[in-house]
């Protein structure tokens, strides 16, 4: 049976991650630890012999993708639709800052995929812009996409929203997918000749290293 595999890889750690600071679409860079995570993940991902590598254009994701490209020789293409959730007024604030300035709002945001931070996007909004990237890859790659995976390098919130959308989960259940650790990944697959077959979740939050940074 034909199988198409999709790996969704989160970027390595940034200083914002280490400080429990909300990044959103701020263009942060990998920390030294994050660069090491990216290199380790690249070795594991290279064993899958990726067919293509597509990345968010934000630096932390792009540099993670470039680490994989260096090992595999597969070029990286960028797509700004894969950017992290726009967190509006929360961007740059620590979790504690948000809780002090917007009491209870972060819990609401985590519990409701339709709720957006002030001036930002909901998870449903993020899915609307990220899911077409995968549909276009299916159309573009056609029969070339088989057991060799396409690897998409993006961000924790964007990956969770994209995964929930691809799995066609009820929006009320999107929060069932927890966070991804830095440099961790999800794997989805379609089984069958038709690209119209439903995606299924094979792996969630796998990592080359045990990680405690699920944010």
Secondary structure, 3 states (H helix, E strand, C coil): CCEEEEEEEECCCEHHHHCCECCCCCCCCECHHHHHHHHHHHHHHHCCCCCEEEECCCHHHHHHHHHHHHHHCCCEEECHHHCCCCCHHHCCCEHHHHHHHCCCHHHHHHHCCCCCCCCCCCHHHHHHHHHHHHHHHHHHHHHHCCCCCEEEEECHHHHHHHHHHHCCCCHHHHHHCCCCCCCEEEEEEEECCCCCCCEEEEEEEEECCCCCCCC
